[in-house]
Amino acid sequence: MSAQPVNQAPPDQVNIEINGLALQVPKGSMIIHAADQAGIPIPRFCYHRKLPIAANCRMCLVEVEMGGRPMPKPQPACATPVGEGMKVFTRSDAALKAQRNIMEFLLINHPLDCPICDQGGECELQDISLGYGRGVSRYVERKRTVADENLGPLVATEMTRCIQCTRCVRFTSEIAGSYELGGINRGDNLQIGTYIGKTVETELSGNIIDVCPVGALTNKVFKFQARAWELIARPSIGYHDALGSNLWLHTRRGAVLRAVPRDNEVVNECWLSDRDRYSHQGLQAADRLGQPRLKRNGQWVEASWDEALKVAAEVLRKAGPELGVLVHPASTNEEGELLRRLASGLGSAHLDHRIRQLDLADAPAARVFAVPVAEVPKVKAALLIGSDLRYELPLLNHRLHQAWKQGARIFAVNPAAYHFNYQLAGAAVVAPQQLVERLLGFAAAAAELGAAVPSALQDAVAGVAVDELARTAIQALQAGPAVIILGEAAVLHPQASWLRALAEFISAATGAGIDELPVGANAVGLSAQGVMPASGGLGACTMLTQPRQGYLLYGIEPSLDLPHGEQAQRALRAAGQVVAFTAFASDDLLEVAQVLLPIGLLPEIEGSLVNLDGQRQTVEAAAQLPGEARPGWKVLRALGAQLGLDGFAFDDLAGLNAAGTAVRAEPGHGLAPRPVAVDGLVRLASWPIYRYDAVLRRAEALQAHPLTRSAEVRLNPADAVELDIREGDALQVAASAVLPARVDAAVPPGAVWIEAGHAETASLPPYGAVITLSKA
């Protein structure tokens, strides 16, 4: 008699059975993981694959046998680890009875208001109660009610519907890292809410709507606008930062009513930042442009497309080689390619998408991340240079937060004490004018490792003292794997070329990868398309300090999108020949332009963007264009044909992409002049998270969010005492604006933090300029 074959599992696997199906699953995994992998359904409410296990809803109870003996009572599948020889029964009488009993308990206090609940039609509680609930409730006592909390302008609450699954609590603590929600009281008095009645302010707050399995937390902006079955889901991507988060746009009759995340593990996992989720409100702004306009005798009149294109062609032809072309860095690859062809056809070398960079000495083209986003949670050390990462790129910050939870050490060299959701292992906070000097200390520490200092940096690094913070940070980076993140406060710095060169040397000395945040959703793609100055051409800011005879503005509001709004307006007024491709008829464009051509925004057009990992993502039009607005590439095609230029004879984007040839601008290797010592306060300018572009500035709910502050002057307490300034004082700033004062210890001595993106600050000198303050 031959021996029976034995199914030997690998050392890291165990043999189990679920409903008679033999499986090999990893040691340490839970029953629910094994069942999901095998496609065996187990009902659940509190379990979420991205959140820590809580096992408090008990909906996933299953019958378990170990060693041929059944366990005395059903076990929660989400919290029961698998074991060799385990047998699991998800549909046995005991398991079904337990699941049905739990379902009955969960429903005893739940209100029967599905007809008016926004979650109706996509509710996990509805779905599971259909399979496991009773047809008639046996509970006749009075149901409990819970007062609703005001969580802010983004999330609506109906807390009587809450089943205390704690998914939202675990999200805010483990993913957002803000610890804003929690359970109050115990037993049948347990309530979920904020501890002190404040609003939820995390930049990822909308995700608690997605994880909530019932209608307790819903989208306040979407509330009562439509039912789930009325919506059409269209795949799209976020266009407010370079991550390119994957999302679904839910539309009805051509209007975007809601955005929800679309799973993509290498980009945004299953999460979505609030600015990508709620920005769709800006698509229906009151000043949305739906018809071409021409300025005649100082008055704006609506015109036909033929007439507007003819006038635009005359303006551009007249400017010719002296035309300056400023392109918003969220423009698609196809729009960028056509703008490059247009500028080339007119003989102009002055083309740029780097509209906010002040230092272009090394002609930086946006680069693909050296450490991909999906690899950031695996790093053991990180150095942030000029980065308010939490608000610059929220979901990259989430990945770094996950690394910190696994023990990564994070260091920072910043022009302000930014508010992170993790504890820094060390930080150097200095005024903007001292940022290069402080980073030189880190470079000197890196030089101690024996790496050869580049010749351009040798004199600057020589003799610089190395402190314990710099040496500790460099040692942590060398131990690796590690990442150096150059944030916007570094990329937009007046000496950005120095900060970049020093970061590259530290990277070479330690082996850490460099992730430089692209400024704009498609900065990487536009750099690859050659939407940068040709030989002898001027960069974006130089085009405005050395005015051109005419300008083409593509998707730009000059006073709010450019680092020195008033200077930009002066240059545009002086030119007197401005053609604006725009989605909005903003006041600054109405003042300086001669032609307004209405174009669509990314949710309304087809095109492609390249994200910070170099991934090209293509989208289709999801929403209907307003009025006579057209996709930008179609308007550019018509304008190129009107001008008689080559390269515009194609019918669709497939024809354009087939004919297009990417022309990458070669980066230079120069450095800006070393900063001279300044006497006075220097401006730190940053773009607020919800005023980053024209669409966000028109999203009403985001503008009502606590993270959107009004324009103000924030200065260090010591500077405030020296200048006799108190909280709330009205200050005359640089003789051109009056703003309230705020005393803030996060601002280092010698700096004054005044955010850009506000009409009240458009007249102020840019980032790094000396600012004078006096009481108004």
C-alpha positions in Angstrom: 0.0 0.0 0.0 1.6 3.3 -1.1 1.8 6.3 1.2 -0.7 9.1 0.7 0.7 12.3 -0.7 1.1 15.1 1.8 0.6 18.8 0.7 3.7 20.4 2.1 3.3 24.2 2.5 6.3 26.5 2.1 7.9 27.6 5.4 6.1 30.9 5.3 2.7 29.4 4.3 0.1 27.3 6.1 -2.6 24.9 4.8 -6.1 25.7 5.7 -9.6 25.0 4.4 -12.4 27.5 3.9 -15.8 25.9 3.1 -14.0 22.7 2.0 -11.6 24.6 -0.4 -8.0 23.8 0.4 -5.7 26.9 0.4 -2.1 27.9 1.2 -1.9 31.3 2.8 0.8 33.4 4.4 1.5 32.8 8.1 0.2 35.6 10.3 -2.6 36.6 7.9 -6.1 36.7 9.1 -9.0 34.4 8.0 -10.6 37.4 6.2 -7.4 37.9 4.1 -7.4 34.3 3.0 -11.1 34.4 2.2 -10.8 37.6 0.2 -7.8 36.1 -1.7 -9.9 33.0 -2.6 -13.0 35.1 -3.5 -15.1 33.8 -0.7 -17.4 36.5 0.6 -17.5 37.3 4.4 -19.6 40.2 5.5 -17.9 43.0 7.4 -18.3 46.6 8.5 -15.3 47.6 10.7 -12.7 45.8 8.6 -10.9 47.8 5.9 -7.8 46.6 4.1 -5.9 49.8 4.7 -6.8 50.3 8.3 -5.7 48.6 11.5 -7.9 45.7 12.7 -10.5 46.6 15.3 -12.9 43.6 15.4 -15.6 45.6 17.0 -18.6 45.1 14.6 -18.4 41.3 14.8 -20.2 41.0 11.5 -17.5 38.7 10.1 -18.1 35.8 12.7 -17.3 32.4 11.2 -17.1 28.9 12.6 -13.6 27.5 13.0 -12.2 24.1 13.7 -8.6 23.4 14.9 -7.2 19.9 15.2 -10.6 18.4 14.3 -12.3 20.2 17.2 -14.6 23.2 16.8 -13.8 26.3 18.7 -16.5 26.9 21.4 -17.9 30.0 19.7 -17.8 31.8 16.4 -14.6 33.8 15.7 -14.2 37.2 14.0 -12.5 36.5 10.7 -10.8 39.8 10.6 -8.9 39.2 13.9 -8.3 35.4 13.9 -4.9 34.4 12.5 -4.8 31.3 10.3 -3.1 28.1 11.6 -1.9 24.9 10.1 -4.8 22.5 9.5 -7.5 25.1 10.3 -10.9 24.6 8.9 -13.2 27.6 8.4 -16.9 27.6 7.7 -18.5 30.8 6.6 -21.9 29.5 5.6 -22.5 26.9 8.3 -25.6 27.1 10.4 -23.6 28.4 13.4 -21.8 31.1 11.3 -25.0 32.3 9.6 -26.9 32.4 12.8 -24.2 34.5 14.4 -24.0 36.9 11.4 -27.8 37.3 11.4 -27.9 38.0 15.1 -25.1 40.7 14.8 -27.0 42.2 11.9 -30.1 42.5 14.0 -28.2 44.1 16.9 -26.6 46.7 14.5 -30.0 47.7 13.2 -31.9 48.1 16.4 -31.0 51.8 16.7 -30.4 52.5 13.0 -33.0 54.9 11.6 -35.1 53.7 8.7 -34.4 56.8 6.5 -32.9 55.2 3.5 -35.2 57.2 1.1 -33.6 60.5 2.2 -30.0 59.2 2.9 -27.3 60.2 0.4 -25.7 56.8 1.0 -28.8 55.1 -0.4 -28.0 52.8 -3.3 -24.3 52.5 -2.4 -24.6 51.6 1.2 -22.8 48.6 2.7 -25.4 48.4 5.5 -28.2 48.1 2.9 -26.4 45.4 0.9 -25.5 43.3 3.9 -28.9 43.6 5.6 -30.5 42.3 2.4 -28.5 39.1 2.7 -28.3 38.7 6.5 -31.1 40.9 8.0 -34.6 39.9 9.1 -37.6 41.0 7.1 -39.3 42.4 10.3 -37.6 44.0 13.3 -38.3 42.5 16.7 -37.0 45.6 18.4 -40.0 47.6 19.7 -38.3 49.9 22.2 -37.4 53.5 21.6 -34.4 54.0 19.4 -31.6 56.2 20.6 -30.7 59.4 18.8 -27.4 61.2 18.6 -26.8 64.9 18.0 -25.0 65.7 14.8 -21.6 67.4 14.9 -20.4 70.2 12.6 -17.2 68.7 11.1 -16.7 71.6 8.7 -17.7 72.6 5.2 -16.8 69.3 3.5 -18.3 66.4 5.6 -21.9 66.2 6.6 -23.0 64.1 9.6 -26.0 62.1 10.6 -24.6 60.4 13.6 -27.8 58.5 14.6 -27.0 56.3 11.6 -23.5 55.5 13.0 -22.9 51.8 13.9 -19.6 52.5 15.8 -17.4 50.6 13.3 -14.6 53.2 14.1 -13.3 53.2 10.5 -13.3 57.0 10.6 -11.5 57.1 13.9 -8.8 54.7 12.6 -8.4 56.7 9.4 -7.8 60.0 11.2 -5.3 58.4 13.5 -3.4 56.0 11.3 -3.7 57.5 7.8 -4.2 61.2 8.3 -2.2 61.2 11.5 -4.4 64.0 12.9 -6.2 62.1 15.7 -9.3 64.3 15.3 -12.1 61.8 15.8 -12.6 59.4 18.7 -15.2 57.4 20.7 -16.8 59.1 23.6 -18.7 57.3 26.4 -19.1 53.5 26.5 -21.6 50.8 25.8 -24.9 51.9 24.3 -23.9 55.5 24.9 -20.8 55.3 22.7 -20.7 58.2 20.2 -18.1 59.1 17.5 -17.1 62.7 17.3 -14.4 65.3 17.9 -13.3 65.6 21.5 -13.8 69.3 21.9 -16.3 70.1 19.3 -13.9 71.4 16.6 -14.1 70.8 12.9 -12.0 68.2 11.1 -9.2 70.0 9.4 -7.0 67.3 7.9 -6.3 67.7 4.2 -7.5 64.2 3.7 -10.9 64.5 5.5 -13.1 63.5 2.6 -11.8 59.9 2.9 -13.8 59.3 6.0 -16.8 59.5 3.7 -15.5 56.7 1.6 -14.6 54.4 4.6 -17.9 55.0 6.4 -20.1 51.9 5.6 -23.3 53.7 6.4 -24.7 57.2 5.9 -23.3 58.7 9.0 -20.6 60.7 7.2 -21.5 62.0 3.7 -20.3 64.6 1.2 -21.7 67.9 2.3 -21.1 69.5 -1.1 -23.0 66.7 -2.9 -25.7 66.5 -0.3 -29.2 66.0 -1.8 -28.0 66.7 -5.3 -28.6 63.3 -6.9 -29.1 59.6 -6.2 -26.3 57.2 -6.8 -28.1 55.4 -9.6 -28.5 58.7 -11.6 -24.8 59.2 -11.9 -22.4 58.2 -14.6 -18.9 57.4 -13.4 -16.1 58.6 -15.7 -12.4 57.8 -15.0 -10.2 60.9 -14.6 -7.1 62.2 -12.7 -6.4 65.0 -10.3 -4.8 68.0 -11.8 -3.9 70.2 -8.8 -0.6 68.5 -8.0 1.9 66.3 -9.9 0.8 63.1 -8.2 -2.0 62.7 -10.7 -4.4 60.9 -8.3 -6.7 58.5 -10.0 -10.4 59.3 -9.5 -13.9 58.8 -10.7 -15.9 61.8 -11.8 -19.6 61.3 -11.1 -21.7 63.3 -13.6 -25.3 63.8 -14.3 -26.4 65.4 -17.6 -22.9 66.5 -18.3 -22.3 68.3 -14.9 -19.7 67.0 -12.4 -21.5 66.5 -9.1 -18.9 64.4 -7.2 -15.4 63.0 -7.3 -14.4 59.8 -5.5 -11.0 57.9 -5.5 -10.2 55.3 -8.1 -7.8 52.6 -6.8 -4.3 52.7 -8.0 -1.7 51.3 -5.6 1.3 52.9 -7.2 -0.2 56.4 -7.3 -2.9 57.2 -4.7 -3.8 53.8 -3.3 -7.5 54.2 -2.5 -7.3 57.7 -1.1 -8.0 61.2 -2.4 -6.9 64.6 -1.2 -9.7 67.1 -0.4 -8.5 69.5 -3.1 -8.9 66.8 -5.8 -12.2 65.7 -4.3 -14.0 69.1 -4.0 -12.4 71.3 -6.7 -15.2 70.4 -9.1 -17.2 73.2 -7.6 -14.9 75.6 -9.4 -16.1 74.3 -12.8 -19.4 76.1 -12.4 -18.1 79.4 -11.1 -20.0 82.6 -11.8 -17.2 84.0 -14.0 -16.8 80.9 -16.1 -16.2 82.0 -19.7 -18.5 80.4 -22.3 -18.1 82.7 -25.3 -15.1 84.4 -27.0 -14.7 88.0 -26.1 -13.0 91.0 -27.8 -12.0 94.3 -26.3 -13.3 97.2 -28.5 -12.8 100.8 -27.5 -12.1 99.7 -24.0 -15.3 97.6 -23.8 -15.7 93.9 -23.8 -18.0 92.4 -26.4 -18.9 88.8 -27.2 -17.7 87.5 -30.6 -17.9 84.5 -32.8 -15.0 82.0 -32.9 -14.1 83.0 -36.4 -13.9 86.7 -35.5 -12.0 86.0 -32.2 -9.5 83.7 -33.9 -8.9 86.3 -36.6 -8.1 89.0 -34.1 -6.0 86.7 -32.0 -3.9 85.8 -35.1 -3.4 89.4 -35.9 -2.2 90.2 -32.3 0.2 87.2 -32.3 1.5 87.9 -35.8 2.2 91.5 -34.8 4.2 90.5 -31.8 6.1 87.8 -33.8 9.6 87.0 -32.4 8.9 89.3 -29.4 6.0 87.3 -28.3 6.1 85.9 -24.7 4.2 82.6 -24.1 3.3 81.8 -20.5 1.8 78.4 -20.0 0.1 77.1 -16.8 2.0 73.9 -15.6 -1.3 71.9 -15.4 -1.8 72.1 -19.2 -1.9 68.8 -21.0 0.9 67.4 -23.1 -1.0 68.0 -26.3 -1.7 71.6 -25.4 2.0 72.0 -24.6 3.1 70.5 -27.9 0.9 72.8 -29.9 2.0 75.9 -27.9 5.6 74.9 -28.7 4.8 74.7 -32.4 2.9 78.0 -32.3 5.8 79.8 -30.6 8.3 78.2 -33.0 6.2 79.0 -36.0 6.1 82.7 -35.0 9.8 82.8 -34.4 9.6 83.3 -30.7 12.0 81.6 -28.3 10.2 83.0 -25.2 8.1 80.1 -24.1 7.9 78.7 -20.5 5.7 76.8 -18.1 7.8 77.5 -15.0 5.8 80.5 -14.1 6.6 80.6 -10.4 10.3 79.8 -10.4 12.5 82.8 -9.6 15.9 81.1 -10.1 16.4 79.5 -13.5 20.2 79.7 -13.4 20.6 76.0 -14.0 17.6 75.9 -16.4 15.8 73.2 -14.4 13.5 70.9 -16.2 11.1 69.0 -13.9 12.5 65.6 -13.2 11.0 62.2 -12.5 11.3 61.0 -8.9 14.4 59.0 -8.1 12.4 57.2 -5.3 9.0 56.4 -6.7 6.0 57.3 -4.6 5.1 53.7 -3.9 8.7 53.1 -2.5 8.6 56.1 -0.1 7.0 54.1 2.7 10.0 51.8 2.7 12.7 54.4 3.4 14.5 54.5 6.7 15.4 58.2 6.5 14.3 61.4 4.8 15.6 64.9 4.5 13.0 67.6 3.7 14.5 70.7 2.2 12.2 73.7 1.9 9.1 71.5 2.0 5.7 72.0 3.7 5.0 68.5 2.3 1.7 68.0 4.1 0.0 70.8 2.1 2.2 70.7 -1.0 1.5 67.1 -1.9 -0.8 65.5 0.7 -0.7 61.9 -0.5 3.1 61.9 -0.8 3.2 63.1 2.7 0.9 60.2 3.7 3.4 57.8 2.2 6.2 59.4 4.3 3.9 59.3 7.3 3.7 55.5 6.8 7.5 55.3 6.6 7.7 57.2 9.9 5.3 54.8 11.6 7.7 52.0 10.5 10.6 53.8 12.2 11.9 56.1 9.5 13.8 59.2 10.8 12.8 62.4 9.1 14.9 65.6 9.2 14.0 69.0 7.8 15.8 72.2 6.7 12.9 74.7 6.3 12.1 78.4 6.2 9.3 77.9 8.8 8.3 75.4 11.4 5.7 73.7 9.2 3.1 71.6 10.8 3.7 67.9 10.1 1.7 64.9 11.2 4.8 63.1 12.3 7.6 63.9 14.7 10.8 65.1 13.1 14.1 63.5 14.3 15.6 67.0 13.8 14.9 70.3 12.2 16.7 73.4 11.2 14.3 76.4 10.8 15.9 79.5 9.4 14.7 82.6 7.5 14.7 82.2 3.7 17.9 84.3 3.3 19.7 81.8 5.5 18.5 78.6 3.9 21.5 78.1 1.6 23.9 78.8 4.4 22.2 76.2 6.7 22.2 73.6 4.0 25.9 74.2 3.4 26.4 72.7 6.9 24.7 69.5 5.8 26.8 69.4 2.6 29.9 69.9 4.8 28.8 66.9 6.9 28.4 64.9 3.7 31.9 65.9 2.6 33.2 64.3 5.8 32.2 60.9 4.3 34.9 61.3 1.7 32.8 62.3 -1.3 34.4 64.7 -3.8 32.7 68.2 -3.6 31.9 69.6 -7.0 34.2 72.4 -8.1 31.3 74.9 -8.1 30.6 74.2 -4.5 34.1 73.8 -3.1 34.7 77.4 -2.0 31.2 77.6 -0.4 31.5 74.3 1.5 35.1 74.8 2.6 35.4 75.9 6.2 31.7 75.5 7.1 31.1 74.3 10.6 29.3 71.0 11.0 26.8 70.7 13.9 25.4 67.6 15.5 22.1 67.9 13.6 23.7 67.9 10.2 26.0 65.0 11.1 23.2 62.9 12.5 21.0 63.5 9.4 23.8 62.6 7.0 24.6 59.4 8.9 20.9 58.5 8.8 20.7 59.1 5.0 23.9 57.1 4.4 22.4 54.1 6.3 19.6 54.1 3.7 17.3 53.5 2.0 16.7 57.2 2.1 15.1 60.1 0.2 15.8 63.8 -0.1 12.7 65.8 -0.9 13.0 69.3 -2.4 9.8 71.1 -1.7 8.3 74.2 -3.2 10.0 76.6 -0.7 13.3 75.3 -2.2 12.3 75.0 -5.8 10.7 78.5 -5.8 13.5 80.0 -3.7 15.6 82.9 -5.2 18.7 80.7 -4.8 17.0 77.5 -5.9 20.0 76.5 -8.0 22.2 76.5 -4.9 19.7 74.4 -2.9 19.4 71.9 -5.8 23.2 71.6 -6.3 23.7 71.1 -2.5 20.9 68.5 -2.4 22.5 66.7 -5.4 25.9 66.6 -3.7 24.3 65.2 -0.5 22.5 62.6 -2.6 25.7 61.5 -4.3 27.6 61.3 -1.0 25.0 59.3 0.9 23.3 57.3 -1.8 19.9 58.9 -1.0 17.5 59.5 -4.0 16.3 63.0 -4.8 12.6 63.7 -5.2 12.1 67.2 -6.4 8.5 68.3 -6.3 7.3 69.4 -9.7 5.6 72.8 -9.6 2.4 72.0 -11.4 0.4 68.9 -12.3 2.1 68.4 -15.6 5.5 70.1 -15.1 7.3 66.8 -15.9 5.3 66.3 -19.1 5.7 69.9 -20.3 9.4 69.8 -19.6 9.7 66.7 -21.8 7.6 68.4 -24.5 10.1 71.3 -24.6 7.7 73.9 -23.3 10.7 75.9 -22.2 12.7 78.7 -23.7 14.6 77.8 -26.9 18.1 79.1 -27.4 18.3 82.7 -26.5 14.8 82.7 -25.1 13.7 84.2 -21.8 12.2 82.3 -18.8 8.8 83.2 -17.4 9.8 85.8 -14.8 12.3 87.4 -17.1 9.7 87.9 -19.8 7.9 90.1 -17.3 10.9 92.0 -16.0 12.0 92.5 -19.7 8.6 93.1 -21.2 7.7 91.7 -24.6 5.7 93.3 -27.4 2.9 90.8 -26.9 1.9 87.9 -24.7 0.0 84.7 -25.0 -1.4 83.5 -21.6 -2.5 79.9 -21.4 -4.7 79.1 -18.3 -3.0 81.9 -16.2 -4.5 84.5 -13.9 -1.5 86.9 -13.8 -2.0 88.6 -10.5 -2.6 85.3 -8.6 -0.6 82.7 -10.4 2.7 84.6 -10.8 5.2 85.4 -8.0 4.9 89.2 -8.4 1.4 89.9 -9.6 1.6 93.6 -9.8 4.8 93.5 -11.9 3.1 91.0 -14.2 0.1 93.3 -14.7 2.4 96.2 -15.5 4.2 94.3 -18.2 1.0 93.1 -19.7 -0.5 96.5 -19.7 2.6 98.0 -21.3 2.5 95.4 -24.1 -1.1 96.1 -24.9 -1.3 93.0 -27.0 -2.4 90.0 -24.9 -4.3 86.9 -26.0 -5.6 84.9 -23.1 -6.7 81.2 -23.4 -8.8 80.9 -20.2 -11.6 79.2 -18.5 -12.5 82.2 -16.4 -13.1 85.9 -17.2 -11.1 87.1 -14.2 -10.7 90.8 -13.4 -7.0 90.9 -14.1 -7.5 89.3 -17.5 -10.3 91.7 -18.3 -7.9 94.5 -17.5 -4.9 93.6 -19.6 -6.1 91.2 -22.4 -7.5 92.1 -25.9 -8.9 88.6 -26.7 -10.3 86.0 -24.3 -10.7 82.5 -25.8 -12.7 80.1 -23.6 -11.1 76.7 -23.2 -12.1 73.6 -21.2 -10.6 72.3 -18.0 -9.2 68.8 -17.6 -12.5 67.2 -16.5 -14.0 68.5 -19.7 -11.4 67.6 -22.3 -9.3 64.7 -23.4 -5.6 64.7 -23.0 -2.6 63.3 -21.1 -0.4 64.3 -18.2 2.8 62.9 -16.9 3.0 62.5 -13.1 6.1 62.8 -10.8 6.9 59.1 -11.3 7.0 59.6 -15.1 3.8 57.8 -15.7 1.8 59.1 -18.6 -1.9 59.1 -17.8 -4.6 59.7 -20.4 -8.1 61.0 -19.7 -11.3 61.3 -21.7 -13.7 64.2 -21.5 -16.1 63.6 -18.6 -18.1 66.8 -18.3 -19.9 69.0 -20.8 -18.1 72.3 -21.8 -20.0 75.5 -20.9 -21.5 77.5 -23.7 -19.2 77.9 -26.7 -16.0 76.8 -24.9 -13.8 74.4 -26.7 -10.9 72.1 -25.7 -7.7 74.0 -25.8 -6.0 71.8 -28.4 -8.8 72.4 -30.8 -8.5 76.2 -30.3 -4.8 76.0 -30.8 -5.2 73.9 -33.9 -7.6 76.5 -35.4 -5.3 79.4 -34.5 -2.3 77.7 -36.0 -4.3 77.1 -39.2 -5.4 80.8 -39.1 -1.7 81.8 -38.9 -0.8 79.4 -41.7 1.8 77.6 -39.6 3.1 74.0 -40.2 2.2 71.2 -37.8 -1.5 72.0 -37.3 -3.0 69.8 -40.0 -4.5 67.0 -38.0 -8.0 65.9 -37.1 -7.8 64.4 -33.6 -5.3 63.8 -30.8 -4.2 60.5 -32.3 -3.1 62.4 -35.3 -1.3 65.0 -33.2 0.5 62.5 -31.1 1.5 60.5 -34.2 3.1 63.6 -35.7 4.5 65.1 -32.5 8.1 64.9 -31.5 9.1 65.7 -28.0 11.9 68.2 -27.7 13.5 68.2 -24.3 15.4 71.3 -23.2 18.8 70.5 -21.9 19.4 71.7 -18.3 22.2 74.1 -17.7 24.8 73.8 -14.9 25.0 77.4 -13.6 24.4 78.7 -10.2 22.7 82.0 -9.2 24.9 84.7 -7.6 25.4 84.1 -3.9 22.9 86.1 -1.8 24.2 89.2 -0.1 23.5 90.0 3.5 20.2 91.7 3.9 19.1 94.1 6.6 15.4 93.7 7.4 12.6 91.1 7.2 12.5 88.8 4.1 9.3 87.5 2.7 8.4 83.8 2.8 5.8 83.4 0.1 3.8 80.1 -0.3 0.7 79.2 -2.3 -2.0 78.0 0.1 -3.3 74.5 -0.5 -6.7 75.7 -1.6 -5.7 78.7 -3.5 -3.1 77.0 -5.7 -4.9 77.5 -9.1 -7.9 79.2 -10.6 -10.3 76.2 -10.1 -9.4 75.8 -6.4 -9.9 79.5 -5.8 -13.5 79.2 -7.0 -14.4 76.1 -5.0 -16.6 77.6 -2.4 -16.4 74.7 0.2 -12.6 74.7 0.0 -12.5 78.5 0.5 -14.7 78.1 3.6 -12.2 75.5 5.0 -10.1 76.4 8.1 -6.9 75.7 6.1 -7.8 78.6 3.8 -6.7 81.6 5.8 -7.3 85.2 4.8 -4.2 87.2 3.7 -2.2 88.2 6.8 1.3 89.0 7.9 2.8 86.3 10.1 6.0 87.2 12.0 8.1 85.8 14.8 7.3 87.0 18.4 10.8 88.5 18.9 10.4 90.6 15.7 6.9 91.6 16.8 8.3 92.9 20.1 11.1 94.7 18.4 8.7 96.4 16.0 6.0 96.9 18.7 3.5 94.9 16.7 0.7 93.1 18.4 -1.7 90.4 17.2 -4.4 91.9 15.0 -2.6 95.2 14.3 -3.3 96.6 10.8 0.1 96.8 9.0 1.2 98.8 6.0 3.2 96.3 4.0 5.8 97.5 1.4 3.7 100.7 1.0 1.2 98.9 -1.2 -1.0 96.7 1.1 -2.7 96.8 4.5 -2.9 93.4 6.2 -3.6 92.2 9.7 -0.7 91.0 11.9 -0.4 87.5 13.3 2.3 86.6 15.8 3.4 83.1 15.0 6.3 81.2 16.6 6.5 79.0 13.5 8.1 81.9 11.6 11.8 82.2 12.3 13.4 85.6 13.2 14.2 87.7 10.2 11.3 86.3 8.1 7.8 87.4 7.5 5.3 84.9 6.1 2.8 86.3 3.6 1.0 83.8 1.4 0.6 84.4 -2.3 -2.6 83.6 -4.3 -4.6 86.4 -2.7 -5.6 89.6 -4.4 -4.5 91.5 -1.3 -0.9 90.3 -1.7 -0.6 90.5 -5.5 1.1 94.0 -5.2 3.8 92.7 -2.9 7.4 91.9 -4.0 8.1 88.2 -4.4 9.5 85.4 -2.3 12.9 86.4 -0.9 12.4 90.2 -1.1 12.9 92.5 1.8 9.6 93.6 3.3 9.0 96.8 5.2 6.3 96.9 7.9 4.7 99.8 9.6 1.5 100.3 11.5 -1.3 101.6 9.2 
